[in-house]
């Protein structure tokens, strides 16, 4: 028995060392943790249970029978985050660059299947160079199996990807189908083809950072939902995100102890909206004063900043927040922000997370760039997302709600459950100036008449009471009592049940 135990310890020690001490040291020199160090930092202390530690590939082509290491480049298993079960896999760059073989894929597939059966979140930590070229189609087949499970898990369990090193080829498509992607600045990259291939095919000279670094994917492509400075910060923020999310689409998000009074009043909100309708203000101030203890986890903070999306809590329960940001492009809706918000609303709806919408939107962004870029279809994505959502939807209009953008942003007409407006709200087809210039075109040469028409239009339409008279607004509320009113609305809607007509699936305007 002692010999068997000694052999077990020897094998465990060998497997834990990954590609060997030299490669572990090289990983540390790059400022990166190893796969197992990352898992230990992410999970509750002592909670990790590893699977398939001794698995090795079976490839014999190109001398691969001489290059075998336990684990085959990926560490898999399960553990807990603040006591809640999660499944996890971490690519091990010290073993054959973390490249994916058929055996490597089978380890990931096993964890994906277990997560789906157990209805628990799955987290992937990526640091790899793509498919193992020596295995050819076997590696491609492995990727296909992983992709299929990404799709089957979508909307059933949360899937989170954390890019912590190079990520190329097939290794970018699996994260792309997960719910959230986060990156580490200056150390992680995502691209379908690397700089060398790009140079060969297109003759472009480009660095890895320029091609697929965190700065690119958080500000331009919208592929990444956020970026952090190092492994530890990224992993700690993922623990924070997990605390906002339910385990699956049948369970509620965790209910956290809350010491922030639900009826807390915020007198400063009464002066948040400037008297000048064209003067911006920071919508994040309202968000931070609305949610429990100012705790807000923003999603895609650096992309399409004219709209804000993220998670907060009310009375200890998770809510999703979508808010126009007057500080950027006056909060107008464009193609990028429509896609950003639509995806977020659909995630919330899939996992029964109520959506609170804060509205100050002057309309859709005009111009040839937007029209040629498909604004109609991208704007329709946001409209579609709100219209199909069956979760509780509470909307607060703080200032402008003009044109079709009024309809899109969680209006009563898209099955908004409770729709409030501040006294400063302006709900109309368009602003007074533009409307008067169209309606009273014949009087454009008479400034006095135009001024009188403008005042009449403002008095008639630029207030919340016209919409309130028609029942499109449930109540005009005082800004300082916004938290109280939203809290009560969400409490009232807690047992809401609404089902859409049966369909195989919808056909959202992609």
Helices and strands as residue ranges (DSSP letters): H 2-16, H 21-29, H 35-42, E 49-51, G 61-66, E 74-81, E 84-91, G 96-98, H 102-118, E 122-126, G 133-135, H 137-153, E 159-163, E 166-168, H 170-176, E 180-184, E 189-191, H 195-202, H 208-212, H 214-219, E 226-228, H 231-242, G 267-271, H 283-290, G 292-294, E 297-299, E 307-314, E 317-324, G 329-331, H 335-350, E 354-361, H 368-372, H 375-388, E 393-402, H 403-408, G 412-414, E 418-422, E 426-428, H 432-439, G 441-443, H 447-461, H 465-469, E 475-477, G 479-481, H 482-492
